[in-house]
Amino acid sequence: MKKLTLAAAALCVALGGTAARAQDAGALLDLLVKKRLISDQEAEEVRSELVKESASTAAGKWKLSAPITELELYGDVRLRYEYRGGRTPSEHTDNPNDWYERERERYRLRVGLRGTLADDWFFGIRLETSASSRSTNVTFGGEPSGGPFAKGDDGIFVGQAYFGYTGFPDFKFTGGRMPQPLIVTSMLWDDDINPEGLAEQWKHTFTFDLGGGGGEAVQSYSKGGYSKDGKVVAAPAAEPFKLKLDVFANFAQYVYDDTNPENPIGPRPTTTGNNTGNNQLVPQTDAFMMAWQVGARLTFPNSIYVQLAPTLYNYTGNGDSFNIHFVGGNPALSNSASLATNQTGINSLLVFDLPAEVGWKAWGLPMRIFGEFADNIEGHDRAHAAADLGGFDAHTGQHYAWMIGGALGQLKAKNDWEIRAWYQYAGQYALDPNLVDSDIFDSRVNQKGVAVKAGYMVADAISLNLTWAYAWRINGALGTGGLGDIQVNPLDQYQIFQADMSVKF
């Protein structure tokens, strides 16, 4: 009987892959020992044979350090065709109403490892193409030198490098260059950005049973209301009405700009860039971006949910790289074209953001409506600072941004499809132009327009996606703040089309 059991156990293990043997053999052998079907010595003999066999395979040659309890290799490759164009305004002195256009074929590669360690620790590393914070794309034939098919811009860079701890119930702590820990949209954040710093997350789920679950003996005049002997039977038990409430809090402290050095040799550096009359001291402290997010997701039966994630962003300073005040102005209307083109200043930014989403299923099809409202509470000060430097009127009403849209479908498995469409409005002084999406509206503010995305899953790991957007300048007296791929400011009109094919592994 023991020989038969051993043979059956060996067959089950042999039919599995190397990973299955490593994960399941120990539990299977322990169960057989517990049932007294085999002895401890016989179990150890089988373990030894499995170790020898695994070491002889290619997968078995991978050696992991003892603290690693789980490891995942993942990544994606994407091919893209892109058209991007922008029109100069009518007040442009040299070429009014002219279009600047770019067509590019591009690729993206991202490869990562993430895993868990003993004692509730975790880590992640991801390598990717492109050094840009808002793009991982490489343009075919884009090298300025080196001849055709040169590799000058085909570098590999560290996109993520982080670790964290989950040892306390409902809490997660992360440090490093990490995936975005906040609930965000492309209106405020480009999804390629991996912020650097610290993050603390808390999430707890509450479940409520409201009514249902019982039945009474109710008279029925149909045949189904009686038993065979004519007695009244109880109605079927009603399904409990269940609500699930996920409450979460996400806090982040990002290193926005590192001042180096903090204490230079000699006199402290100064700048006249802010037109202060006298030389202004350059900041000697780092700039941090702080995020405070508290929200909830309420899920009803039948996959209906509502989610709100109000967030406050504030900056502790300007650092030495972003200390010149934002202008984002119109060089054609400014006293100083050089000052009017300052697009990166982070002065007077205290942004309240409220992303919201409502989702449900109808006829088995996922549907959702999403929206967002943002207000730079210090927008008036930002507008006045820009007006003082740019030599134009302060348009203090440009401190709001909002978005509204809808989606049908989802992209999870083969033959799935999804269509998303939305309208977006971003005032000149509402958002941080260094963070907004680099594709939709070309990293710019003072833009309003529409965007549409459509996707189809060719296979479980292969997808096709199309993106189109068109935008117009909101305030014709101002520039379009931000640094994008279109070398035009003000960007009076803008259009983009992208066709992507992606493979995930």
C-alpha positions as CSV (number, residue, x, y, z in Angstrom):
1,M,0.0,0.0,0.0
2,K,2.9,2.4,0.8
3,K,4.5,1.7,-2.5
4,L,1.3,2.4,-4.3
5,T,0.9,5.7,-2.4
6,L,4.4,6.7,-3.0
7,A,4.0,6.0,-6.7
8,A,0.8,8.0,-6.9
9,A,2.4,10.9,-5.1
10,A,5.5,10.8,-7.3
11,L,3.2,10.8,-10.4
12,C,1.2,13.8,-9.2
13,V,4.4,15.8,-8.5
14,A,6.1,14.7,-11.8
15,L,3.1,15.8,-13.8
16,G,3.4,19.3,-12.4
17,G,5.9,21.9,-13.6
18,T,9.1,22.8,-11.7
19,A,7.3,25.7,-9.9
20,A,4.4,23.4,-9.0
21,R,6.8,20.8,-7.6
22,A,8.6,23.4,-5.5
23,Q,5.4,24.8,-4.1
24,D,3.2,21.7,-3.7
25,A,5.5,18.8,-3.0
26,G,6.3,19.7,0.6
27,A,2.6,20.1,1.5
28,L,1.7,16.9,-0.2
29,L,4.4,14.9,1.5
30,D,3.5,16.4,4.9
31,L,-0.1,15.4,4.4
32,L,0.9,11.8,3.6
33,V,3.1,11.6,6.7
34,K,0.3,13.0,8.8
35,K,-2.1,10.4,7.4
36,R,0.6,7.7,8.3
37,L,0.7,6.5,4.7
38,I,4.4,7.1,4.5
39,S,7.2,7.5,7.1
40,D,9.3,10.6,7.7
41,Q,12.3,8.9,6.2
42,E,10.4,8.0,3.0
43,A,9.2,11.6,2.7
44,E,12.7,12.9,3.0
45,E,13.9,10.6,0.3
46,V,11.3,11.9,-2.1
47,R,12.2,15.5,-1.2
48,S,15.9,14.8,-2.0
49,E,15.0,13.3,-5.4
50,L,12.9,16.4,-6.2
51,V,15.7,18.7,-5.2
52,K,18.2,16.9,-7.5
53,E,15.8,16.9,-10.4
54,S,15.0,20.6,-10.0
55,A,18.6,21.5,-9.9
56,S,19.2,19.8,-13.3
57,T,16.5,22.0,-15.0
58,A,17.0,25.5,-16.4
59,A,14.4,26.9,-13.9
60,G,16.0,25.2,-11.0
61,K,19.3,27.0,-11.6
62,W,17.7,30.3,-10.4
63,K,18.9,30.8,-6.8
64,L,17.0,33.2,-4.5
65,S,18.4,34.4,-1.2
66,A,16.7,33.0,1.9
67,P,14.7,36.2,2.8
68,I,12.8,36.3,-0.6
69,T,9.5,34.4,-0.2
70,E,8.0,35.4,-3.6
71,L,9.4,36.9,-6.8
72,E,7.6,38.0,-10.0
73,L,9.1,38.9,-13.3
74,Y,6.9,41.3,-15.4
75,G,7.0,43.9,-18.1
76,D,5.7,45.1,-21.4
77,V,6.7,46.1,-24.9
78,R,4.8,48.7,-26.9
79,L,5.0,49.8,-30.5
80,R,3.4,53.2,-31.3
81,Y,2.6,55.4,-34.3
82,E,2.0,59.1,-33.3
83,Y,0.9,62.2,-35.0
84,R,1.1,65.4,-33.0
85,G,0.4,69.0,-34.3
86,G,0.0,72.5,-32.9
87,R,-1.2,75.7,-34.4
88,T,0.4,79.2,-33.8
89,P,-2.0,81.9,-32.7
90,S,-3.2,84.7,-35.1
91,E,-1.2,87.2,-33.1
92,H,2.1,85.4,-33.8
93,T,4.4,87.9,-35.4
94,D,6.1,85.7,-37.9
95,N,3.9,82.8,-38.9
96,P,0.3,83.3,-37.7
97,N,-2.1,80.4,-37.9
98,D,0.6,78.0,-39.0
99,W,0.9,74.3,-38.0
100,Y,3.9,72.6,-36.4
101,E,3.6,68.9,-36.9
102,R,5.5,65.7,-35.9
103,E,5.0,62.1,-37.0
104,R,6.9,59.5,-35.0
105,E,7.2,55.7,-34.8
106,R,8.2,54.8,-31.3
107,Y,8.7,51.8,-28.9
108,R,8.7,51.3,-25.2
109,L,10.3,48.6,-23.1
110,R,9.7,48.0,-19.3
111,V,11.1,45.1,-17.3
112,G,10.7,44.7,-13.6
113,L,11.0,42.4,-10.6
114,R,8.8,42.7,-7.5
115,G,8.5,40.4,-4.6
116,T,7.9,39.8,-0.9
117,L,10.5,39.2,1.8
118,A,10.3,37.5,5.2
119,D,8.7,39.4,8.0
120,D,6.2,41.4,5.9
121,W,8.6,43.4,3.7
122,F,8.3,43.9,0.0
123,F,10.4,45.4,-2.8
124,G,10.3,46.3,-6.5
125,I,12.7,47.3,-9.3
126,R,11.8,48.3,-12.8
127,L,14.0,49.2,-15.8
128,E,12.7,51.2,-18.7
129,T,13.6,53.1,-21.8
130,S,13.9,56.9,-21.8
131,A,15.3,59.2,-19.1
132,S,12.2,61.4,-19.2
133,S,9.9,61.4,-16.1
134,R,6.8,61.7,-18.3
135,S,7.7,59.2,-21.1
136,T,9.3,55.8,-21.6
137,N,9.2,56.1,-25.4
138,V,12.2,55.9,-27.8
139,T,11.7,57.3,-31.3
140,F,12.9,55.1,-34.2
141,G,15.6,57.0,-36.2
142,G,15.7,59.8,-33.6
143,E,19.4,59.8,-33.0
144,P,21.0,63.1,-34.2
145,S,24.3,61.3,-35.0
146,G,25.8,57.9,-35.4
147,G,24.2,57.0,-38.8
148,P,21.1,54.9,-39.5
149,F,19.9,52.5,-36.8
150,A,22.2,54.1,-34.2
151,K,21.6,53.4,-30.5
152,G,22.4,56.7,-29.0
153,D,19.0,57.2,-27.3
154,D,18.2,53.5,-26.7
155,G,19.4,53.6,-23.1
156,I,18.0,51.7,-20.1
157,F,17.2,53.7,-16.9
158,V,15.9,52.9,-13.4
159,G,12.2,53.7,-13.5
160,Q,11.3,52.2,-10.1
161,A,13.4,51.2,-7.1
162,Y,11.5,50.9,-3.8
163,F,10.8,48.7,-0.7
164,G,8.3,48.8,2.0
165,Y,6.6,47.2,5.0
166,T,3.1,45.7,5.5
167,G,3.4,44.3,9.0
168,F,0.7,46.4,10.6
169,P,-2.9,45.5,9.7
170,D,-4.4,47.7,7.0
171,F,-1.2,49.8,6.7
172,K,1.4,49.9,3.9
173,F,4.6,52.0,4.1
174,T,6.8,52.6,1.0
175,G,10.0,54.4,0.3
176,G,12.1,55.1,-2.9
177,R,11.2,55.7,-6.5
178,M,7.8,54.1,-6.4
179,P,4.6,53.5,-8.4
180,Q,2.0,56.2,-7.8
181,P,0.5,55.5,-4.3
182,L,-2.3,58.0,-4.8
183,I,-5.6,57.7,-6.7
184,V,-5.0,60.2,-9.6
185,T,-6.1,61.0,-13.1
186,S,-4.2,62.2,-16.2
187,M,-5.5,65.7,-15.6
188,L,-3.0,66.2,-12.7
189,W,-0.5,63.4,-13.1
190,D,1.1,61.7,-16.1
191,D,0.9,58.0,-15.5
192,D,4.5,57.5,-16.5
193,I,5.7,59.5,-13.4
194,N,7.1,57.4,-10.6
195,P,7.5,59.8,-7.7
196,E,10.5,59.7,-5.3
197,G,10.1,59.9,-1.5
198,L,7.9,58.3,1.1
199,A,4.3,57.1,1.2
200,E,2.0,55.9,3.9
201,Q,-1.3,54.1,3.1
202,W,-4.2,52.8,5.2
203,K,-7.2,51.0,3.9
204,H,-10.0,49.2,5.8
205,T,-13.1,47.4,4.5
206,F,-16.4,47.4,6.3
207,T,-19.2,45.1,5.2
208,F,-22.9,45.7,6.0
209,D,-25.8,43.2,5.7
210,L,-29.0,45.2,5.4
211,G,-32.1,43.1,5.4
212,G,-32.9,39.9,3.5
213,G,-31.9,36.4,4.5
214,G,-35.3,35.2,5.7
215,G,-38.7,34.0,4.4
216,E,-42.2,33.6,5.7
217,A,-45.1,31.2,4.9
218,V,-46.9,33.3,2.4
219,Q,-50.2,32.3,0.7
220,S,-49.7,31.8,-3.0
221,Y,-52.5,31.1,-5.6
222,S,-50.1,29.5,-8.0
223,K,-49.2,25.8,-7.9
224,G,-45.7,26.6,-6.7
225,G,-47.1,28.0,-3.4
226,Y,-48.3,24.6,-2.1
227,S,-46.6,21.3,-1.2
228,K,-47.9,18.0,-2.5
229,D,-50.2,17.6,0.4
230,G,-51.7,21.1,0.0
231,K,-49.8,22.9,2.7
232,V,-48.5,26.4,2.3
233,V,-44.7,26.5,1.8
234,A,-42.3,29.2,2.9
235,A,-41.2,31.7,0.3
236,P,-37.5,31.4,-0.8
237,A,-35.1,33.1,1.5
238,A,-34.2,36.6,0.2
239,E,-30.6,37.4,-0.6
240,P,-29.0,39.7,2.0
241,F,-28.5,43.3,0.8
242,K,-24.8,43.7,1.3
243,L,-22.8,47.0,1.2
244,K,-19.0,47.1,1.1
245,L,-17.3,50.3,2.2
246,D,-13.6,50.7,1.6
247,V,-12.2,53.6,3.5
248,F,-8.6,54.7,2.7
249,A,-6.0,57.4,3.5
250,N,-2.9,58.0,1.4
251,F,-0.2,60.4,2.4
252,A,3.0,61.1,0.5
253,Q,6.1,63.2,0.9
254,Y,7.9,63.6,-2.4
255,V,11.3,65.0,-3.0
256,Y,10.5,67.5,-5.8
257,D,13.9,69.3,-6.1
258,D,17.1,68.5,-4.3
259,T,19.2,71.7,-3.7
260,N,22.9,70.9,-4.1
261,P,24.8,72.0,-2.3
262,E,22.8,73.3,0.7
263,N,25.8,75.4,1.9
264,P,28.1,76.4,-1.0
265,I,31.6,77.9,-0.5
266,G,31.6,81.7,-0.7
267,P,28.7,84.1,-1.0
268,R,25.2,82.8,-1.3
269,P,24.0,82.7,-5.0
270,T,21.4,85.3,-6.0
271,T,19.0,85.7,-9.0
272,T,17.3,88.7,-10.6
273,G,14.8,86.4,-12.4
274,N,11.8,87.4,-10.4
275,N,12.2,91.2,-11.1
276,T,12.6,92.0,-7.4
277,G,14.7,95.0,-8.0
278,N,17.5,93.7,-5.8
279,N,19.2,90.4,-6.2
280,Q,17.1,87.7,-4.7
281,L,18.7,84.9,-2.7
282,V,18.5,81.4,-4.3
283,P,16.9,79.0,-1.9
284,Q,19.2,76.6,-0.1
285,T,16.6,74.1,1.0
286,D,15.1,71.2,-0.8
287,A,11.6,71.4,-2.3
288,F,9.1,68.8,-1.1
289,M,5.6,68.1,-2.5
290,M,3.2,66.9,0.2
291,A,0.0,65.0,-0.6
292,W,-2.9,64.3,1.7
293,Q,-5.7,62.0,0.4
294,V,-8.6,60.6,2.4
295,G,-11.5,58.9,0.5
296,A,-13.9,56.0,0.3
297,R,-15.4,53.5,-2.2
298,L,-18.9,52.3,-1.6
299,T,-19.9,49.1,-3.4
300,F,-23.5,48.0,-3.8
301,P,-24.9,44.7,-5.0
302,N,-24.7,44.1,-8.8
303,S,-21.3,45.7,-9.1
304,I,-22.5,49.3,-8.5
305,Y,-19.9,51.5,-6.8
306,V,-19.2,55.1,-6.0
307,Q,-15.7,56.4,-5.2
308,L,-14.4,59.8,-4.0
309,A,-10.8,60.6,-3.3
310,P,-10.4,64.3,-2.2
311,T,-6.7,65.3,-2.1
312,L,-4.7,68.3,-1.0
313,Y,-1.2,69.1,-2.5
314,N,1.2,71.6,-1.1
315,Y,4.8,72.5,-1.7
316,T,7.3,73.3,1.1
317,G,9.4,75.6,-1.2
318,N,10.7,76.2,-4.7
319,G,14.2,74.6,-4.5
320,D,17.0,76.0,-6.6
321,S,15.7,74.7,-9.9
322,F,12.2,76.0,-9.7
323,N,12.6,79.2,-7.8
324,I,11.9,81.5,-10.7
325,H,8.2,82.4,-10.7
326,F,5.9,80.7,-13.3
327,V,4.8,83.0,-16.1
328,G,3.6,80.8,-18.9
329,G,2.9,84.0,-20.8
330,N,2.5,85.0,-24.3
331,P,5.8,86.3,-25.6
332,A,4.1,88.3,-28.4
333,L,2.2,90.3,-25.7
334,S,4.9,90.5,-23.1
335,N,7.5,93.2,-22.3
336,S,10.2,90.5,-22.1
337,A,9.9,87.4,-24.2
338,S,12.6,85.6,-22.2
339,L,10.7,86.0,-18.9
340,A,7.4,85.2,-20.6
341,T,8.7,81.7,-21.6
342,N,9.3,80.6,-18.0
343,Q,7.1,77.5,-17.7
344,T,8.3,75.5,-14.8
345,G,7.9,77.6,-11.6
346,I,6.1,76.1,-8.7
347,N,5.4,79.2,-6.7
348,S,1.9,79.7,-5.2
349,L,0.6,76.2,-5.7
350,L,-1.8,74.8,-3.1
351,V,-4.1,72.5,-5.0
352,F,-7.3,70.8,-3.8
353,D,-8.3,68.0,-6.1
354,L,-11.4,65.8,-6.1
355,P,-11.5,62.8,-8.4
356,A,-14.8,60.9,-8.5
357,E,-16.1,57.8,-10.2
358,V,-19.4,55.9,-10.4
359,G,-19.5,52.5,-12.0
360,W,-22.1,49.7,-12.7
361,K,-22.9,46.9,-15.0
362,A,-25.7,46.7,-17.6
363,W,-26.3,43.7,-19.8
364,G,-23.0,42.3,-18.5
365,L,-21.1,45.3,-19.7
366,P,-19.0,47.5,-17.3
367,M,-19.9,51.2,-17.4
368,R,-18.6,54.1,-15.5
369,I,-18.8,57.9,-15.3
370,F,-15.8,59.7,-14.0
371,G,-15.0,63.3,-13.2
372,E,-12.6,65.6,-11.4
373,F,-12.5,69.1,-10.0
374,A,-9.3,71.0,-9.0
375,D,-8.8,74.4,-7.5
376,N,-5.4,76.1,-6.8
377,I,-6.3,77.9,-3.6
378,E,-3.3,80.2,-4.2
379,G,-4.1,80.8,-7.8
380,H,-4.7,84.5,-7.4
381,D,-1.1,85.0,-6.1
382,R,0.2,82.8,-8.9
383,A,-1.6,84.9,-11.5
384,H,-0.4,88.2,-10.1
385,A,3.2,87.0,-9.9
386,A,3.0,86.0,-13.6
387,A,1.5,89.3,-14.6
388,D,4.3,91.2,-12.8
389,L,7.0,89.3,-14.6
390,G,5.3,89.0,-18.0
391,G,3.9,92.5,-18.3
392,F,0.3,91.6,-18.9
393,D,-2.9,91.8,-17.0
394,A,-3.5,89.3,-14.1
395,H,-6.2,86.8,-15.1
396,T,-7.0,85.6,-11.6
397,G,-10.0,83.5,-12.7
398,Q,-7.7,80.9,-14.3
399,H,-7.2,78.8,-11.1
400,Y,-9.7,76.0,-11.8
401,A,-9.5,72.7,-13.7
402,W,-12.1,70.1,-14.3
403,M,-12.9,67.0,-16.3
404,I,-16.0,64.9,-17.0
405,G,-16.3,61.7,-19.0
406,G,-17.5,58.1,-19.4
407,A,-16.4,54.6,-20.3
408,L,-17.8,51.4,-21.7
409,G,-16.2,48.0,-21.4
410,Q,-13.0,46.9,-19.8
411,L,-9.6,45.5,-20.9
412,K,-8.8,42.3,-18.9
413,A,-9.0,39.2,-21.2
414,K,-9.1,38.2,-24.8
415,N,-11.8,39.9,-26.9
416,D,-12.5,42.5,-24.2
417,W,-12.9,46.1,-25.5
418,E,-13.2,49.5,-24.0
419,I,-14.1,53.0,-25.1
420,R,-13.4,56.1,-23.0
421,A,-14.2,59.8,-23.8
422,W,-14.0,62.9,-21.8
423,Y,-13.9,66.7,-21.8
424,Q,-11.1,68.5,-19.9
425,Y,-10.5,72.1,-18.9
426,A,-7.3,73.3,-17.2
427,G,-6.8,76.9,-16.3
428,Q,-3.4,78.6,-16.6
429,Y,-2.8,78.8,-12.9
430,A,-4.7,75.8,-11.7
431,L,-2.2,72.9,-11.9
432,D,1.5,72.1,-11.8
433,P,2.6,72.1,-15.5
434,N,5.5,69.8,-14.7
435,L,3.2,66.9,-13.8
436,V,0.2,67.0,-16.2
437,D,-0.1,64.3,-18.9
438,S,2.4,64.7,-21.7
439,D,0.2,63.3,-24.5
440,I,-3.3,64.7,-23.8
441,F,-2.8,68.5,-24.4
442,D,1.0,68.2,-24.8
443,S,1.9,68.8,-21.1
444,R,0.1,72.2,-21.2
445,V,-2.3,74.2,-19.2
446,N,-4.7,77.0,-20.4
447,Q,-6.1,74.3,-22.6
448,K,-9.6,72.8,-23.0
449,G,-10.7,70.0,-25.3
450,V,-11.9,66.5,-25.9
451,A,-10.2,63.1,-25.8
452,V,-11.2,59.6,-26.9
453,K,-9.5,56.3,-26.2
454,A,-10.5,52.9,-27.7
455,G,-8.9,49.5,-26.9
456,Y,-9.3,45.9,-27.9
457,M,-7.6,42.7,-26.4
458,V,-6.3,40.6,-29.2
459,A,-5.2,38.0,-26.7
460,D,-4.9,37.9,-22.9
461,A,-1.5,39.6,-23.1
462,I,-1.8,41.6,-26.4
463,S,-3.8,44.8,-26.8
464,L,-4.5,47.4,-29.5
465,N,-5.3,51.0,-28.4
466,L,-6.2,54.2,-30.3
467,T,-6.1,57.7,-28.8
468,W,-7.3,61.0,-30.2
469,A,-7.5,64.4,-28.6
470,Y,-8.1,68.0,-29.7
471,A,-7.6,71.1,-27.6
472,W,-8.1,74.9,-27.9
473,R,-6.5,77.7,-25.9
474,I,-8.8,78.9,-23.1
475,N,-7.6,82.5,-22.6
476,G,-6.3,84.2,-25.7
477,A,-4.3,86.8,-23.8
478,L,-2.1,84.2,-22.1
479,G,0.3,81.6,-23.3
480,T,-0.1,77.8,-22.7
481,G,2.1,77.1,-19.7
482,G,4.3,74.0,-19.8
483,L,7.0,72.4,-21.8
484,G,5.7,69.9,-24.4
485,D,6.9,68.3,-27.6
486,I,5.3,71.0,-29.8
487,Q,7.7,74.0,-30.0
488,V,4.9,76.5,-30.0
489,N,3.8,78.9,-27.3
490,P,1.1,80.0,-27.2
491,L,-0.4,76.7,-28.5
492,D,-3.6,78.0,-30.0
493,Q,-4.9,74.6,-31.1
494,Y,-3.5,71.1,-30.6
495,Q,-4.2,67.7,-32.0
496,I,-2.8,64.2,-31.3
497,F,-3.4,60.7,-32.6
498,Q,-1.7,57.5,-31.3
499,A,-2.0,53.9,-32.4
500,D,-0.5,51.4,-30.0
501,M,0.1,47.7,-29.9
502,S,1.3,46.3,-26.5
503,V,2.5,42.9,-25.3
504,K,2.5,42.3,-21.5
505,F,4.4,39.5,-19.8
